[in-house]
Amino acid sequence: MKKIFLFSLTVLSVFSVFAQSENMVKFTAKISNRNSDTLVIRGANKFLQIIPIDATGVFSASFEAPKGFYQIFDGKESSTLYLKPSSELNLTLDANEFDETIVYKGKGVNESNFLAQNALKEERFGKEAFSKEVNEFNVLFESKKKSDLEAIQKGDFDPEFKTKILNSIDNNNKYILQMYESVSKANKLVGKPSPDFNFENHKGGKTKLSDLKGKYVYIDVWATWCGPCRQEIPYLQKIEEKYEGKNIVFVSISIDVKKDYEKWKKLVTDKNLGGIQLLADNDWNSEFVVKYGITGIPRFILIGPDGNIVNSDAERPSDSLLQEKLDTLLQ
């Protein structure tokens, strides 16, 4: 599932922790199709709580946690939750449908349920609204803003939580408008010739995009410092393996700055990264990056054998829709 953006990420940008309390938080989780035998909860001030699975298949722990926003990670995906002293959270979810199935029951769970449901709502809004023309987008956007405000104001939430969420609305709405502008620009590129590049190849020499004409080209724009980029690596390696011998090449373009050149060289070697590994000539300011309007990574691009753009903001390797797309194109 491609996460276009999450409201909860805006909340995380204003991570805060309130007064310490000796009251404990009780947390349990029952996860179907789990990705790991441990759950990790992270928070501000280097807060870290690792919860291993027990013999009954349940994640369970009691721990002290200041009131505030936290992120829970299952080894593959993550979600934001809100912890308060004396809370008792019982989480259930199916990791195969991570965002869609998150449910908290117990004491002090309203805030966490709101965050989980709103993240899903934001994702669905992006999928529906970002493909619309500007007038239709504006109608949907205004309706969304009104609905969001009502949900927050009428909800039975901790006052400090409500204040933080309300304060984040403007930033979140600005982010949505920026995303819409970026996606609209990307959509206008489809069917047009792709900008070319001529970048250093990890194996030596330089590689041009035009050298690859005649094959589909799936491009991963990334950097060594980008956590979400590195999370996609195992999925990309599986994609590369599945389509080996097919009429497609996989190109990874690092936008690391010059001072991280050796770091890029070492990571590609240590991780045994496949495909064609390139380094952009001027990081974010490289002509290829600028012409695609890339302002965030990872960014994936699919180019056809004729050199024209098939998708300027393609699905990630971790998204099952990518394989469906490639199976259709390469059959």
C-alpha positions in Angstrom: 0.0 0.0 0.0 1.5 3.3 -1.1 1.3 5.9 1.6 1.1 9.2 -0.2 1.1 11.1 3.1 -0.1 10.7 6.6 -1.7 13.2 8.9 0.1 11.5 11.8 3.4 12.4 10.3 2.5 16.1 10.8 1.7 15.3 14.4 5.1 13.6 14.7 6.8 16.8 13.5 5.6 18.5 16.7 6.5 15.6 18.9 6.2 16.7 22.5 6.3 15.1 25.9 4.5 16.5 28.9 5.1 16.2 32.6 6.6 12.9 33.8 4.3 10.6 35.8 5.0 7.5 37.8 1.7 6.0 36.5 2.2 3.0 34.2 0.9 2.4 30.7 -0.3 -1.1 30.0 0.0 -2.2 26.4 -1.0 -5.5 24.7 -1.2 -6.3 21.0 -2.5 -9.3 19.1 -1.3 -9.2 15.5 -2.3 -11.5 12.7 0.3 -12.2 10.0 2.9 -10.3 12.0 6.1 -9.1 10.4 8.3 -9.5 13.5 8.4 -11.1 16.9 9.0 -7.7 18.5 7.2 -4.4 18.5 9.1 -1.1 19.0 7.6 2.0 20.5 9.6 5.2 20.0 9.1 8.7 21.4 10.7 12.0 22.2 13.9 12.2 24.3 15.1 8.9 22.9 12.2 7.0 24.4 12.4 3.3 23.4 10.2 0.4 24.5 10.8 -3.0 22.8 8.1 -5.5 23.4 8.8 -9.2 22.5 6.0 -11.6 21.7 5.2 -14.1 24.5 4.4 -17.8 24.4 0.7 -17.2 23.8 1.4 -15.0 20.7 0.7 -11.7 22.5 2.8 -8.6 22.8 2.5 -7.4 26.3 4.3 -4.8 28.5 3.8 -2.3 31.3 6.0 0.8 31.2 6.3 4.4 32.2 5.6 6.8 29.4 5.2 10.6 29.6 2.0 11.8 28.0 2.5 12.5 24.3 2.8 11.1 20.8 4.7 7.9 20.0 5.4 5.7 17.0 4.9 2.0 16.9 6.8 -0.1 14.4 6.2 -3.8 13.6 9.3 -4.4 11.6 7.8 -3.2 8.3 5.1 -0.6 8.9 4.5 2.0 11.5 1.6 4.0 13.0 1.3 6.9 15.5 -0.4 6.5 18.9 -0.9 8.6 21.9 0.0 7.5 25.4 -1.3 8.8 28.7 -0.5 7.8 32.3 -2.7 4.9 33.5 -3.8 4.1 29.9 -4.6 0.5 29.0 -4.3 -0.1 25.3 -5.3 -3.4 23.7 -4.3 -3.3 20.0 -5.5 -5.7 17.3 -4.5 -5.6 13.7 -3.8 -7.7 10.6 -0.3 -6.8 9.3 -1.3 -7.7 5.8 -3.8 -4.8 5.9 -1.9 -2.7 8.4 -3.6 0.7 8.4 -7.1 -0.7 7.6 -7.3 -3.0 10.6 -5.8 -1.0 13.5 -8.2 -1.0 16.5 -7.4 0.0 20.0 -9.7 -1.0 22.9 -9.4 -0.3 26.6 -8.8 2.8 28.6 -7.5 6.0 27.1 -7.6 4.8 23.5 -9.7 7.5 21.8 -6.7 9.5 20.7 -4.8 6.5 19.3 -7.9 5.3 17.4 -8.3 8.8 16.0 -4.7 8.9 14.7 -4.9 5.5 13.1 -8.3 6.2 11.4 -7.2 9.6 10.3 -4.0 8.3 8.7 -6.1 5.9 6.6 -8.6 8.7 5.8 -5.7 11.0 4.6 -4.3 8.2 2.4 -7.7 7.6 0.8 -8.2 11.3 0.3 -4.9 11.5 -1.5 -5.8 8.7 -3.8 -9.1 10.2 -4.7 -8.3 13.9 -4.8 -4.8 14.1 -6.2 -6.0 12.8 -9.6 -8.7 15.5 -9.9 -8.6 18.8 -11.8 -8.0 21.8 -9.7 -11.7 22.9 -9.3 -12.8 19.4 -8.2 -9.8 19.1 -5.9 -10.7 22.4 -4.2 -14.2 21.2 -3.5 -13.0 18.0 -2.0 -10.3 19.8 0.0 -12.7 22.3 1.5 -15.1 19.5 2.5 -12.2 17.6 4.1 -11.0 20.6 6.1 -14.5 21.1 7.5 -14.9 17.4 8.3 -11.5 17.3 10.0 -12.2 20.3 12.2 -15.6 19.0 13.3 -14.1 15.5 14.2 -11.4 17.1 16.3 -13.6 19.6 18.1 -16.4 17.1 18.8 -14.2 14.2 19.8 -13.7 13.0 23.4 -10.0 13.7 23.5 -7.4 14.7 26.1 -7.3 18.6 26.0 -3.6 18.7 25.3 -4.0 16.2 22.5 -6.7 18.3 21.0 -4.7 21.5 21.2 -1.7 19.8 19.5 -3.9 18.4 16.7 -5.7 21.7 16.1 -2.4 23.5 16.0 -1.1 21.1 13.3 -4.1 21.6 10.9 -2.7 24.6 9.1 0.7 22.9 8.5 -1.0 19.7 7.3 -3.2 21.6 4.9 -0.2 23.4 3.5 1.5 20.1 3.0 -1.6 18.7 1.2 -1.5 21.7 -1.2 2.2 21.2 -1.9 1.6 17.5 -2.5 -1.2 18.2 -4.9 0.9 20.7 -6.9 3.8 18.1 -7.0 1.5 15.3 -8.1 -0.2 17.5 -10.7 3.1 18.4 -12.2 4.2 14.8 -12.3 1.0 13.7 -14.0 1.5 16.3 -16.8 4.8 14.5 -17.6 3.2 11.2 -18.5 3.6 10.3 -22.2 6.4 12.9 -22.7 10.0 12.1 -23.4 11.9 11.7 -20.1 14.7 14.1 -19.2 18.1 12.4 -19.7 20.9 11.9 -17.3 24.6 11.0 -17.5 25.6 9.9 -14.0 28.6 8.1 -12.5 28.1 4.3 -12.4 29.2 2.5 -9.2 30.9 -0.1 -11.4 32.8 2.5 -13.3 32.3 5.1 -16.1 29.0 6.9 -16.6 25.5 5.8 -17.7 23.0 7.7 -19.7 19.3 7.1 -19.6 19.3 7.2 -23.4 21.7 4.2 -23.4 18.8 2.1 -22.0 16.3 2.9 -24.7 14.4 -0.2 -25.9 13.7 -1.4 -22.4 11.4 -0.3 -19.6 13.4 1.6 -17.0 12.3 1.6 -13.3 14.2 4.3 -11.5 14.6 4.6 -7.7 15.7 8.1 -6.6 17.1 7.7 -3.1 19.9 8.6 -0.6 21.9 6.7 2.0 20.6 8.9 4.8 16.9 8.3 3.9 15.3 5.7 6.2 12.2 5.1 4.0 14.5 4.6 1.0 16.5 2.0 2.7 13.3 0.2 3.9 12.4 -0.3 0.2 15.7 -2.0 -0.6 14.7 -5.6 0.2 11.5 -5.2 -1.8 13.4 -3.7 -4.7 15.8 -6.7 -4.6 12.9 -9.1 -4.8 11.4 -7.2 -7.8 14.8 -7.2 -9.6 15.0 -11.0 -9.0 11.5 -11.6 -10.2 11.9 -9.7 -13.5 15.5 -10.8 -14.3 15.7 -11.5 -18.0 12.6 -9.5 -18.8 12.6 -6.3 -20.9 13.2 -4.0 -18.0 16.2 -2.6 -16.2 16.3 -1.2 -12.7 18.2 2.0 -12.0 18.9 3.5 -8.5 20.0 7.1 -8.5 21.5 8.4 -5.3 21.2 12.1 -4.6 23.8 12.0 -1.8 25.9 15.1 -1.5 29.6 15.0 -2.5 30.9 14.6 1.1 28.9 11.3 1.3 30.5 9.9 -1.8 32.4 7.1 0.0 29.4 6.4 2.2 27.4 5.7 -1.0 30.1 3.6 -2.5 30.4 1.5 0.7 26.7 1.0 1.2 26.1 -0.2 -2.4 28.9 -2.7 -1.9 28.0 -3.8 1.6 24.3 -4.3 0.8 25.2 -5.9 -2.5 22.7 -3.7 -4.3 21.7 -4.8 -7.7 20.5 -3.1 -10.8 22.4 0.0 -12.1 23.7 2.1 -9.2 24.3 5.7 -10.1 25.2 8.9 -8.3 23.5 12.1 -9.4 26.0 14.8 -10.4 24.6 17.6 -8.2 22.4 16.0 -5.5 18.9 17.7 -5.3 20.0 20.3 -7.9 20.8 17.7 -10.6 19.0 18.7 -13.8 17.2 15.3 -13.9 15.9 15.7 -10.4 14.8 19.3 -10.9 13.0 18.5 -14.1 10.9 15.8 -12.4 10.1 18.2 -9.6 11.4 15.8 -7.0 11.2 17.3 -3.5 10.9 14.2 -1.5 12.4 10.7 -1.6 12.1 7.8 -2.2 10.7 8.6 -5.6 10.1 6.0 -8.3 9.8 6.6 -12.0 8.8 4.2 -14.8 9.9 4.9 -18.4 8.9 3.0 -21.5 11.1 1.4 -24.1 10.5 4.5 -26.4 12.0 6.8 -23.7 8.6 8.3 -22.8 7.4 8.5 -19.2 4.9 5.8 -18.2 4.6 7.0 -14.6 6.5 9.9 -13.1 5.5 9.0 -9.6 5.3 5.2 -9.7 4.4 2.7 -7.1 7.0 1.7 -4.6 8.6 -1.9 -4.7 6.7 -2.7 -1.4 3.4 -1.9 -3.1 1.8 -5.0 -4.7 0.3 -2.7 -7.4 3.8 -2.3 -8.9 4.0 -6.0 -9.7 0.5 -6.0 -11.2 1.6 -3.1 -13.4 4.9 -4.7 -14.5 3.2 -8.1 -15.2 0.8 -6.3 -17.6 3.5 -4.4 -19.3 6.0 -7.2 -19.6 3.7 -10.1 -20.5 
